[in-house]
Amino acid sequence: MAITATKHDGDSLIADIEIITSGRRRIPAHSSILASASPVLTNIIETPRKSHGGSSKRVIKILGVPCDAVSVFVRYLYSPSLTEKEMEKYGIHLLALSHVYMVAKLKQRCTKGVGEIVTVENVVDVLQLARLCDAPDLCLKCMRLIHSKFKTVEQTEGWKFIQEHDPFLELDILQFIDDAELRKKRRRRHRKEQNLYLQLSEAMECIEHICTEGCKLVGPSSDLDNNNKKSRCEVKTGPCNAFSACYGLQLLIRHFAICKKRVDGKGCLRCKRMIQLLRLHSSICDQSESCRVPLCRQFKKKGEKEKKIVEEDTKWKVLVRRVASAKAMSSLSPSKKNKSEVLLKEEAEDFIRIRKKLM
């Protein structure tokens, strides 16, 4: 490979150094170009000539990688550019060379390029190289690939090799997989909790909606009986935004009003659930004097009298705070409600049809 360099005045520089590769290929180069691109090569070039045998040309040996990879590396020092084909063929070798000779830009380019072409078959080998070359981004990408395809990676020769010769790396990989699974479980549990808080927030809105606006029908007003004009006036036009929760609460309120077990003091699971919802509403409500939700003021007064701090009350306060937070967050994103308005209407119409068939 012939490489030429040019001075500022246009005269060509004479190659004053040779790079010898594993296949004994000699690549002529210019010491000034190599020294400006790599601090390691600068130190090698500035060593006394006697260390090179006193020859007229200095010699630098770059061994252990393919000759073509060394040629691409030297060419990059002259003109910092790589083709996709070169990256795919020599990316791993160039990453090692860029780390050894401290060529930062090439190392960044190789870290990104090798990360894009890493496969299940060579991911363990690439991970070992990334650890040796201090490339944390590439290490993380390899770890994630091993985690997602672990059963396949277990069958590769690379995995069998580290099991026999590098148990510490195997332990690190297994620890990463275990931590990733724990994080996934925590995220899943967190999403489940957030959905529960959002559902309770929606239930609080529905209770206020039922008790203040008197929602008597869930679904489009067009499905009302044409002869029942009075009920048509009482119901808002269009379906209730949370018609399924609203309808379920209406049934729960009706049961609460007529339940004989609650009256007899025997206890009823559905009534206890309704009391908890009313208590939760009272804890969130900031207009207890004018609130039309049943038992709101009574729960407020009872809470003011009882100031005992026990574990159950602490958990209740946490629940109240998180439901209030979910309610505030849901009120800040009305666009989501507008976005799903069409779906809600279709769902409401389907609900009405099913209800008519059951009646």
C-alpha positions as CSV (number, residue, x, y, z in Angstrom):
1,M,0.0,0.0,0.0
2,A,1.6,3.3,-1.1
3,I,0.9,6.2,1.2
4,T,2.0,9.8,0.3
5,A,2.1,12.9,2.4
6,T,2.4,16.5,1.2
7,K,3.9,19.6,2.8
8,H,2.0,22.9,2.9
9,D,4.1,24.1,0.0
10,G,3.0,21.1,-2.2
11,D,6.2,19.1,-2.0
12,S,5.8,15.4,-1.2
13,L,7.3,14.1,2.0
14,I,9.6,11.0,1.8
15,A,8.5,8.0,3.8
16,D,11.0,7.7,6.6
17,I,9.6,4.8,8.5
18,E,8.3,1.3,7.8
19,I,5.6,-0.7,9.5
20,I,6.0,-4.4,9.5
21,T,3.0,-6.7,9.9
22,S,2.5,-10.3,10.9
23,G,2.9,-11.4,7.2
24,R,6.1,-9.5,7.0
25,R,4.5,-6.9,4.8
26,R,6.3,-3.6,4.9
27,I,4.1,-0.5,4.8
28,P,6.0,2.8,4.2
29,A,4.8,5.7,6.3
30,H,5.8,9.2,7.5
31,S,6.9,9.6,11.1
32,S,5.4,13.1,11.4
33,I,1.9,11.8,10.4
34,L,2.0,8.9,12.7
35,A,3.3,11.0,15.6
36,S,0.5,13.5,15.2
37,A,-2.1,10.8,15.3
38,S,-1.0,8.6,18.2
39,P,0.9,9.5,21.4
40,V,2.1,5.9,21.6
41,L,3.6,6.0,18.1
42,T,5.2,9.3,19.1
43,N,7.1,7.6,22.0
44,I,8.2,4.8,19.7
45,I,9.4,7.2,17.0
46,E,11.3,9.4,19.5
47,T,13.3,6.4,20.9
48,P,17.0,6.4,19.9
49,R,17.8,4.9,16.5
50,K,20.1,2.3,17.9
51,S,17.0,0.5,19.2
52,H,16.0,-0.1,15.5
53,G,19.4,-1.6,14.6
54,G,20.9,1.6,13.2
55,S,19.2,1.2,9.8
56,S,18.4,4.2,7.7
57,K,14.7,3.8,8.1
58,R,13.0,3.3,11.4
59,V,10.8,0.2,11.8
60,I,7.6,-0.3,13.8
61,K,6.3,-3.8,14.2
62,I,2.5,-4.2,14.5
63,L,1.9,-7.9,15.0
64,G,-1.0,-10.2,16.0
65,V,-3.6,-8.8,13.6
66,P,-4.2,-9.4,9.9
67,C,-2.0,-7.4,7.4
68,D,-5.0,-5.8,5.8
69,A,-6.3,-4.6,9.2
70,V,-2.9,-2.9,9.8
71,S,-3.1,-1.3,6.3
72,V,-6.6,0.1,7.1
73,F,-5.4,1.3,10.5
74,V,-2.4,3.2,8.9
75,R,-4.6,4.6,6.2
76,Y,-7.0,5.9,8.9
77,L,-4.1,7.8,10.6
78,Y,-3.6,9.6,7.3
79,S,-7.3,10.1,6.4
80,P,-9.8,9.4,9.2
81,S,-12.5,7.5,7.3
82,L,-13.8,3.9,7.3
83,T,-16.2,2.1,5.0
84,E,-18.9,-0.2,6.3
85,K,-17.2,-3.1,4.6
86,E,-13.9,-2.4,6.4
87,M,-15.7,-2.0,9.7
88,E,-17.6,-5.3,9.3
89,K,-14.4,-7.2,8.3
90,Y,-11.8,-5.5,10.5
91,G,-13.8,-3.7,13.2
92,I,-12.6,-6.0,16.1
93,H,-9.0,-5.7,15.1
94,L,-9.2,-1.9,14.6
95,L,-10.8,-1.6,18.1
96,A,-7.8,-3.4,19.6
97,L,-5.3,-1.3,17.6
98,S,-7.0,2.0,18.4
99,H,-6.9,1.1,22.1
100,V,-3.2,0.0,22.1
101,Y,-2.1,3.1,20.2
102,M,-4.5,5.5,21.9
103,V,-6.4,6.7,18.8
104,A,-9.5,8.0,20.5
105,K,-11.7,8.9,17.5
106,L,-11.0,5.5,15.9
107,K,-11.8,3.8,19.1
108,Q,-15.2,5.6,19.4
109,R,-16.0,4.7,15.8
110,C,-15.0,1.0,16.3
111,T,-17.0,0.8,19.6
112,K,-20.1,1.9,17.8
113,G,-19.5,-0.1,14.7
114,V,-18.7,-3.4,16.4
115,G,-21.7,-2.9,18.6
116,E,-23.9,-2.8,15.5
117,I,-22.5,-6.0,14.0
118,V,-22.1,-8.1,17.1
119,T,-23.9,-11.5,16.9
120,V,-24.9,-14.3,19.3
121,E,-22.0,-16.4,18.0
122,N,-19.2,-13.9,18.7
123,V,-20.8,-11.8,21.5
124,V,-18.7,-13.5,24.2
125,D,-15.5,-12.9,22.3
126,V,-16.5,-9.3,21.7
127,L,-17.3,-8.9,25.4
128,Q,-13.8,-10.1,26.4
129,L,-12.2,-7.7,23.9
130,A,-14.4,-4.8,25.1
131,R,-13.3,-5.4,28.7
132,L,-9.6,-5.5,27.7
133,C,-10.0,-2.3,25.6
134,D,-11.9,-0.4,28.3
135,A,-15.1,0.1,26.1
136,P,-18.0,0.2,28.7
137,D,-20.7,1.0,26.1
138,L,-19.7,-2.1,24.1
139,C,-19.6,-4.2,27.2
140,L,-23.1,-3.1,28.2
141,K,-24.4,-3.9,24.7
142,C,-22.9,-7.3,24.8
143,M,-24.2,-8.0,28.3
144,R,-27.7,-7.0,27.1
145,L,-27.5,-9.3,24.1
146,I,-26.3,-12.2,26.2
147,H,-29.2,-11.6,28.6
148,S,-31.8,-11.5,25.9
149,K,-30.4,-14.6,24.0
150,F,-28.9,-16.5,26.9
151,K,-30.1,-19.9,26.0
152,T,-28.5,-19.6,22.6
153,V,-25.3,-18.1,23.9
154,E,-24.9,-21.0,26.3
155,Q,-24.4,-23.3,23.3
156,T,-21.6,-21.3,21.7
157,E,-17.9,-22.1,21.9
158,G,-17.2,-18.7,23.5
159,W,-19.4,-19.5,26.5
160,K,-17.8,-22.9,26.9
161,F,-14.4,-21.3,26.8
162,I,-15.1,-18.8,29.6
163,Q,-16.7,-21.5,31.7
164,E,-13.3,-23.4,31.6
165,H,-10.8,-20.5,31.6
166,D,-12.5,-17.3,32.9
167,P,-15.0,-18.1,35.8
168,F,-14.9,-14.5,37.0
169,L,-16.3,-13.3,33.7
170,E,-18.9,-16.0,33.8
171,L,-19.9,-14.9,37.3
172,D,-20.1,-11.2,36.2
173,I,-22.4,-12.2,33.3
174,L,-24.7,-14.3,35.5
175,Q,-24.8,-11.5,38.1
176,F,-25.8,-9.0,35.4
177,I,-28.6,-11.3,34.2
178,D,-29.8,-11.7,37.8
179,D,-29.8,-7.9,38.4
180,A,-31.6,-7.3,35.0
181,E,-34.3,-9.8,36.0
182,L,-34.7,-8.1,39.4
183,R,-35.0,-4.7,37.7
184,K,-37.6,-6.1,35.3
185,K,-39.6,-7.4,38.2
186,R,-39.4,-4.0,40.0
187,R,-40.5,-2.2,36.9
188,R,-43.4,-4.6,36.4
189,R,-44.5,-4.2,40.0
190,H,-44.2,-0.4,39.8
191,R,-46.3,-0.3,36.6
192,K,-48.9,-2.5,38.3
193,E,-49.0,-0.2,41.4
194,Q,-49.3,2.9,39.2
195,N,-52.2,1.3,37.3
196,L,-53.9,0.5,40.6
197,Y,-53.5,4.1,41.8
198,L,-54.8,5.4,38.4
199,Q,-57.9,3.1,38.8
200,L,-58.5,4.3,42.3
201,S,-58.1,7.9,41.0
202,E,-60.6,7.2,38.3
203,A,-63.0,5.7,40.9
204,M,-62.8,8.9,43.0
205,E,-63.7,11.0,39.9
206,C,-66.6,8.6,39.2
207,I,-67.9,8.9,42.7
208,E,-68.0,12.7,42.5
209,H,-69.5,12.4,39.1
210,I,-72.3,10.1,40.2
211,C,-73.1,12.1,43.4
212,T,-73.0,15.6,41.8
213,E,-74.2,15.1,38.3
214,G,-76.4,12.1,39.0
215,C,-75.2,9.8,36.2
216,K,-78.1,7.4,35.6
217,L,-77.0,5.7,32.4
218,V,-73.7,4.6,31.0
219,G,-73.4,5.1,27.3
220,P,-74.5,7.4,24.5
221,S,-77.7,9.4,25.1
222,S,-78.9,8.3,21.7
223,D,-79.6,4.8,23.0
224,L,-82.3,6.1,25.4
225,D,-85.8,5.2,25.0
226,N,-87.5,7.9,22.8
227,N,-90.5,7.9,25.1
228,N,-88.4,8.7,28.2
229,K,-87.7,12.4,27.6
230,K,-87.2,13.1,31.3
231,S,-84.3,10.8,31.6
232,R,-82.8,12.1,28.3
233,C,-82.6,15.6,29.9
234,E,-80.9,14.2,33.1
235,V,-78.1,12.5,31.2
236,K,-75.2,14.3,29.6
237,T,-74.8,14.0,25.8
238,G,-72.2,11.4,24.8
239,P,-70.9,8.5,26.8
240,C,-69.4,8.7,30.2
241,N,-65.6,9.0,29.9
242,A,-65.1,6.1,32.4
243,F,-68.3,4.3,31.7
244,S,-67.1,0.8,32.9
245,A,-65.9,2.1,36.3
246,C,-68.9,4.4,36.6
247,Y,-71.3,1.6,36.0
248,G,-69.5,-0.7,38.5
249,L,-69.7,2.0,41.1
250,Q,-73.4,2.6,40.5
251,L,-74.0,-1.1,41.1
252,L,-71.8,-1.0,44.3
253,I,-73.7,2.1,45.6
254,R,-77.1,0.4,45.0
255,H,-75.9,-2.7,46.8
256,F,-74.6,-0.5,49.7
257,A,-77.9,1.2,50.1
258,I,-80.0,-2.0,50.4
259,C,-77.6,-4.5,51.8
260,K,-79.2,-6.3,54.8
261,K,-75.9,-7.7,56.1
262,R,-74.6,-4.1,56.5
263,V,-77.7,-3.1,58.3
264,D,-77.6,-6.2,60.6
265,G,-73.9,-5.6,61.3
266,K,-72.9,-9.0,60.0
267,G,-70.5,-7.4,57.5
268,C,-70.4,-7.6,53.7
269,L,-67.3,-7.6,51.5
270,R,-68.8,-5.4,48.9
271,C,-70.0,-2.9,51.6
272,K,-66.6,-2.9,53.2
273,R,-65.1,-2.1,49.8
274,M,-67.6,0.8,49.3
275,I,-66.7,2.2,52.8
276,Q,-63.0,2.1,51.9
277,L,-63.7,4.0,48.7
278,L,-65.7,6.6,50.5
279,R,-63.1,6.9,53.2
280,L,-60.4,7.4,50.5
281,H,-62.5,10.1,48.8
282,S,-62.9,11.8,52.1
283,S,-59.1,11.8,52.6
284,I,-58.5,13.4,49.2
285,C,-61.5,15.7,49.1
286,D,-60.6,19.4,49.9
287,Q,-64.3,20.6,49.9
288,S,-65.8,18.5,52.6
289,E,-68.3,21.2,53.6
290,S,-69.9,21.4,50.2
291,C,-69.2,17.9,49.0
292,R,-72.2,15.8,48.1
293,V,-70.5,12.4,48.4
294,P,-72.1,10.4,51.3
295,L,-70.2,10.1,54.6
296,C,-67.5,12.6,53.4
297,R,-67.9,15.0,56.3
298,Q,-68.3,12.1,58.8
299,F,-65.0,10.5,57.8
300,K,-63.3,14.0,57.9
301,K,-64.5,14.6,61.5
302,K,-63.6,11.1,62.5
303,G,-60.1,11.4,61.1
304,E,-59.6,14.7,63.0
305,K,-60.6,13.1,66.3
306,E,-58.4,10.1,65.9
307,K,-54.8,11.2,65.7
308,K,-53.2,7.9,66.6
309,I,-50.3,6.9,64.4
310,V,-50.1,3.2,63.8
311,E,-48.8,1.1,61.0
312,E,-52.1,0.8,59.3
313,D,-52.6,4.6,59.3
314,T,-49.2,5.1,57.9
315,K,-49.9,2.7,55.0
316,W,-53.3,4.5,54.5
317,K,-51.6,7.9,54.3
318,V,-49.2,6.5,51.7
319,L,-52.1,5.2,49.7
320,V,-53.9,8.5,49.9
321,R,-50.8,10.5,48.8
322,R,-50.2,8.3,45.8
323,V,-53.8,8.2,44.6
324,A,-53.9,12.0,45.0
325,S,-50.7,12.2,43.0
326,A,-52.1,10.0,40.3
327,K,-55.3,12.1,40.2
328,A,-53.2,15.2,39.7
329,M,-51.1,13.7,37.0
330,S,-54.1,12.4,35.1
331,S,-55.7,15.9,35.2
332,L,-52.5,17.3,33.6
333,S,-52.8,15.1,30.5
334,P,-56.3,15.8,29.0
335,S,-54.9,15.1,25.5
336,K,-54.9,11.3,26.4
337,K,-58.6,11.5,27.2
338,N,-59.3,13.3,23.9
339,K,-57.2,10.8,22.0
340,S,-59.2,7.8,23.3
341,E,-62.6,9.5,23.0
342,V,-63.5,7.6,19.8
343,L,-62.5,4.2,21.4
344,L,-64.5,5.0,24.5
345,K,-67.6,5.7,22.4
346,E,-67.3,2.5,20.5
347,E,-66.7,0.6,23.8
348,A,-69.7,2.2,25.3
349,E,-72.0,1.3,22.4
350,D,-70.8,-2.3,22.6
351,F,-71.5,-2.3,26.3
352,I,-75.0,-1.0,25.8
353,R,-75.7,-3.7,23.2
354,I,-74.5,-6.5,25.5
355,R,-76.5,-5.1,28.4
356,K,-79.7,-5.0,26.3
357,K,-79.2,-8.7,25.3
358,L,-78.8,-9.7,29.0
359,M,-81.9,-7.8,30.1
